[in-house]
Amino acid sequence: MKKLFYLIIPTLLILSCMKKSNTQIVEASCGQCQFNMTDKSGCDLAVRIDNHTYFVDNTSIDDHGDAHAEQGFCNTIRQAKVKGNIVDGRFEVTFFELLDKNIR
């Protein structure tokens, strides 16, 4: 029983310290065309969270329709429901759902 106690307590501590990602509504668009990000060339999906912009990992701009269409990410800023974490200055998404509402 004592061994079980020493196994369970550290496991619970580790789990409680892990970063939990919550679902949030963010602005999503082309980082270069709409958010004026210059870290990369070309068109790449980015999100704006608390007035900071981050390129997105685990989904791409082309996964969400034609980026150069009238309502595409290169021509408008959209709202998205996302879940993920900021890691090394990038947003590692685990969930990305584009919402109908355009910001501009």
Backbone as a ProteinNet text record, in pm:
[ID]
protein_1_A
[PRIMARY]
MKKLFYLIIPTLLILSCMKKSNTQIVEASCGQCQFNMTDKSGCDLAVRIDNHTYFVDNTSIDDHGDAHAEQGFCNTIRQAKVKGNIVDGRFEVTFFELLDKNIR
[TERTIARY]
81.2	0	86.3	195.6	285.8	346.4	379.6	436.8	335.5	210.5	105.5	91	99.3	92	204.1	326.5	441	434.4	354.3	335.8	224.3	117.5	1.5	26.9	86.2	107.6	192.5	309.2	385.4	310.3	235.7	158.3	53.7	-16	-115.9	-52.5	63.4	133.2	174.2	224.4	265.6	145.1	36.6	-83.3	-141	-136.1	-190.6	-104	22.7	113.5	115.7	60.8	62	-25.2	16.2	-61.6	-188.9	-299.4	-426.2	-463	-505.2	-545.4	-697.1	-747.8	-891.3	-933.3	-1057.8	-1112.3	-1133.4	-1096.4	-1113.8	-1146.4	-1207.5	-1238.4	-1125.8	-1067.8	-955	-979.3	-898.1	-895.2	-798.8	-838.5	-754.4	-747.9	-630.1	-613.3	-475.5	-442	-307.6	-213.6	-110.2	-16.5	49.5	84.3	153.4	57.9	-55.7	-146	-229.6	-273.6	-364.9	-302.7	-209.4	-149.6	-11.6	36	164.5	282.8	279.4	390.7	498.3	622.2	730.9	830.2	799.8	892	912.4	811.4	816	765.6	798.2	742.2	633	546	433.9	314.3	215.4	92.2	81.9	68	61.5	-46.4	-114.5	-219.8	-161.3	-230.7	-188.7	-313	-293.9	-402	-354.5	-451.9	-421.3	-490.8	-409.6	-458.5	-405.8	-494.9	-456	-359.7	-391.6	-313.6	-174.4	-147.5	-22.2	-55.4	26.6	2.4	100.8	51.6	131.7	100.7	205.2	182.5	130.5	51.9	-17.2	50.2	66.2	114.9	-1	6.3	-87.4	-212.2	-224.5	-322.4	-265.1	-308.2	-249.2	-357.6	-314.3	-405.8	-490.9	-436.9	-509.6	-609	-604.2	-699.9	-838	-849.7	-972.8	-1026.4	-1011.3	-1062.1	-954.7	-997.4	-907.6	-870.3	-745.4	-699.4	-715.1	-716.9	-724.7	-864.9	-964.5	-1103.6	-1150.2	-1267.8	-1318.8	-1326	-1367.2	-1375.2	-1258.1	-1153.6	-1036.7	-948.8	-857.6	-773.2	-683	-648.6	-562.5	-639.4	-773.5	-855.5	-941.7	-948.6	-1032.6	-980.1	-1018.6	-987.4	-1114	-1102.4	-1217.1	-1205.1	-1315.3	-1313.4	-1302.7	-1229.9	-1216.1	-1219.9	-1276.7	-1272.7	-1153.9	-1061.5	-937.8	-908.1	-825.1	-772	-626.6	-538.4	-396.7	-312.9	-183.6	-88.7	14.5	66.9	176.1	305.8	381.4	507.4	613.6	719.4	830.1	781.6	686.8	640	544.9	495.4	399.6	279.5	163.6	43.8	26.3	45	26.3	-118.6	-194.9	-338.2	-370.6	-466.5	-517.9	-661.2	-725	-861.5	-874	-933.6	-951.3	-1083.3	-1176.3	-1306	-1330.6	-1341.1	-1367.2	-1513	-1537.3	-1673.9	-1720.3	-1848.5	-1904.9	-1873.6	-1846.9	-1832.8	-1698.4	-1703.7	-1584.3	-1560.5	-1435.6	-1400.5	-1394.8	-1324.8	-1317.3	-1263.9
-118.9	0	126.5	121.8	236.3	265.1	159.7	176.9	241.9	202.3	260.7	410.6	447.5	587.8	668.2	614.8	684.8	690.4	607.3	609.8	706.6	707.1	789.5	938.1	975.3	1116.2	1188.1	1135.9	1206	1213.8	1111	1113	1223.1	1235.9	1342.2	1480.9	1496.8	1625	1661.9	1566	1590.7	1629.2	1555.8	1586	1722.5	1762.5	1892	2007.6	1984.1	2089.6	2104.7	2007.9	2014.1	2129.6	2195.2	2303.8	2247.7	2308.9	2270.9	2377.6	2335.7	2432.7	2441.9	2562.3	2587.1	2633.7	2606.9	2656.1	2806.3	2878.1	3023.1	3070	3185.6	3247.5	3345.2	3330.9	3415.3	3470.3	3563.6	3610.9	3522.1	3479.3	3393.8	3452.8	3448.1	3502.2	3464.9	3520.6	3505.3	3596.3	3538.9	3616.6	3728.1	3700.4	3799.7	3903.9	3858	3949.8	4036.9	3983.7	4057.3	4102.8	4024.9	4059.4	4122.9	4140.8	4206	4140.3	4008.7	3934.6	3916.2	3935.2	3929.2	3816.1	3729.3	3621.5	3520.6	3505.5	3408.6	3477	3419	3470.3	3375.5	3424.2	3343.1	3366	3278.7	3292.3	3177.6	3211.3	3111.3	3149.3	3049.6	3071.3	3123.9	3222.8	3281.5	3315	3328.6	3370.4	3489.4	3571.1	3683.1	3656	3649.6	3623	3733.8	3804.5	3914.1	4012.2	4051.9	4147.4	4098.1	3969	3909.8	3810.3	3808.7	3717.4	3601.6	3484.2	3361.6	3280.6	3230.8	3134.1	3005.8	2930.8	2813.1	2685.4	2589	2455.8	2356.9	2249.9	2136.9	2158.8	2270.8	2293.8	2403.9	2406.6	2505.8	2594.7	2699.1	2794.5	2726	2626.3	2557	2453.4	2421.6	2326.6	2389	2518.9	2590.1	2668.3	2613.1	2676.1	2752.4	2817.7	2894.7	3024.7	3037.4	3154.7	3284.3	3273.6	3393.7	3422	3345.7	3372.7	3499.4	3549.6	3673.4	3665.9	3553	3535.3	3454	3438.5	3363.1	3440.2	3367.5	3426.5	3539.4	3540.6	3648.6	3778.1	3767.2	3884.8	3929.6	3851.1	3888.2	3823.3	3879.6	3821.3	3752.9	3626.6	3547.4	3515.6	3473.6	3424.5	3272.9	3218.5	3073.2	3033.9	2916.7	2857.6	2764.1	2783.6	2706.3	2651.7	2550.7	2495.3	2462.7	2500.8	2474.2	2554.4	2553.1	2621.5	2697.1	2802.9	2876.9	2809.9	2764.8	2694.7	2756.3	2808.2	2869.4	2975.3	3058	3168.2	3129.2	3003.9	2957.6	2898.1	2897.9	2841.6	2699.1	2602.9	2461.4	2426	2417.3	2396.3	2247.5	2217.1	2080.2	2073.6	2189.2	2199.4	2333.1	2333.9	2457.8	2448.8	2538.3	2542.7	2685	2701.6	2832.8	2869.3	2988.8	3036.7	3121.4	3144.8	3217.3	3364.9	3421.4	3565.6	3615.1	3713.3	3782.6	3904.5	3931.3	4050.5	4170.9	4153.6	4257.5	4195.2
0	0	0	72.7	79.4	-58.5	-132.5	-266.7	-360.2	-346.9	-428.7	-399.6	-274.2	-234.1	-300.3	-297	-355.9	-507.7	-569.1	-713.5	-753.2	-677.2	-711.7	-688.9	-578	-545.3	-651.2	-691.7	-796.6	-928.9	-962.5	-1086.8	-1082.5	-973.1	-959.5	-964.2	-902.9	-907.4	-1049	-1122.2	-1260.6	-1345.2	-1332.1	-1409.4	-1376.4	-1253.1	-1214.6	-1263.8	-1287.5	-1333.7	-1485.6	-1556.4	-1702.3	-1748.8	-1857.8	-1914.5	-1974.6	-1939.4	-1998.5	-2099.6	-2216.9	-2317.3	-2317.7	-2320.9	-2321.4	-2459.2	-2493.2	-2618.7	-2607.3	-2713.8	-2714.4	-2855.2	-2865.2	-2993.4	-3025.7	-3145.4	-3185.9	-3325.6	-3365.1	-3503	-3579.5	-3698	-3781.4	-3921	-3980.8	-4114.4	-4167.8	-4282.4	-4336.7	-4258.3	-4202.9	-4122.7	-4200.9	-4325.8	-4406.4	-4464.8	-4521.2	-4591.9	-4498.6	-4385.7	-4298.6	-4166.7	-4114.2	-3985.4	-3999.7	-4123.4	-4151.9	-4082.1	-4070.8	-4010.4	-4117.1	-4080.6	-4178.5	-4151	-4055.6	-4019.2	-4131.9	-4217.7	-4327.3	-4453.1	-4568.2	-4693.2	-4740	-4826.3	-4871.8	-4783	-4795.3	-4717.6	-4618.3	-4490	-4384.5	-4283.9	-4232.1	-4134.5	-4003.5	-3947.9	-3820.7	-3739.2	-3610.2	-3520.9	-3439.6	-3398.2	-3310.3	-3177.2	-3071.4	-2936.2	-2845.8	-2781.4	-2691.3	-2758.4	-2881	-2960.2	-2998.4	-2987.5	-3034	-3144.9	-3249.1	-3360.5	-3356.3	-3396.6	-3394.5	-3519.5	-3584.3	-3690.3	-3627.2	-3703.5	-3651.7	-3700.5	-3609.8	-3643.3	-3632.1	-3708	-3708.7	-3793.4	-3860.3	-3965	-4053.7	-4178.5	-4269.7	-4328.9	-4394.1	-4455.7	-4562.3	-4630.6	-4737.1	-4685.6	-4557.8	-4500.2	-4480.3	-4503.4	-4471.3	-4590.7	-4708.7	-4829.5	-4904.2	-5011.2	-5096.7	-5025.9	-4989.2	-4914.2	-4993.7	-5127.6	-5210.1	-5262.2	-5214.9	-5250.6	-5179.2	-5215.8	-5157.2	-5004.3	-4949.5	-4804.3	-4749.5	-4830	-4788.7	-4691.8	-4627.8	-4524.6	-4575.6	-4700.7	-4751.6	-4775.8	-4777.5	-4805.5	-4688.5	-4584.4	-4471.1	-4343.1	-4232.5	-4101.8	-4053	-4015	-3971.8	-3823.1	-3764.5	-3627.5	-3631.2	-3535.1	-3524.5	-3378.2	-3354.7	-3221.5	-3222.4	-3131.2	-3130.6	-2991.9	-2992.2	-2868.2	-2897.1	-2807.6	-2827	-2729.7	-2755.3	-2667.5	-2749.3	-2691.8	-2753.3	-2710.4	-2810.4	-2785.1	-2875.1	-2815.5	-2891	-2989.3	-2947	-3030.2	-3141	-3139.9	-3240.2	-3168	-3235	-3174.5	-3224.9	-3135.6	-3169.2	-3142.6	-3249.8	-3239.9	-3226.8	-3139.7	-3128.6	-3178.5	-3192.3	-3244.5	-3314.4	-3435.2	-3510.4	-3584.9	-3550.7	-3618.8	-3666.3	-3795.5	-3853.2	-3830	-3779.3	-3755.2	-3872.6	-3881.3	-3994.5	-3994.5	-3879.1	-3867.2	-3920.1	-4009.5	-4057.7	-3968.9	-3939.7	-3863.5	-3957.2	-4065.8	-4172.5	-4297
[MASK]
++++++++++++++++++++++++++++++++++++++++++++++++++++++++++++++++++++++++++++++++++++++++++++++++++++++++

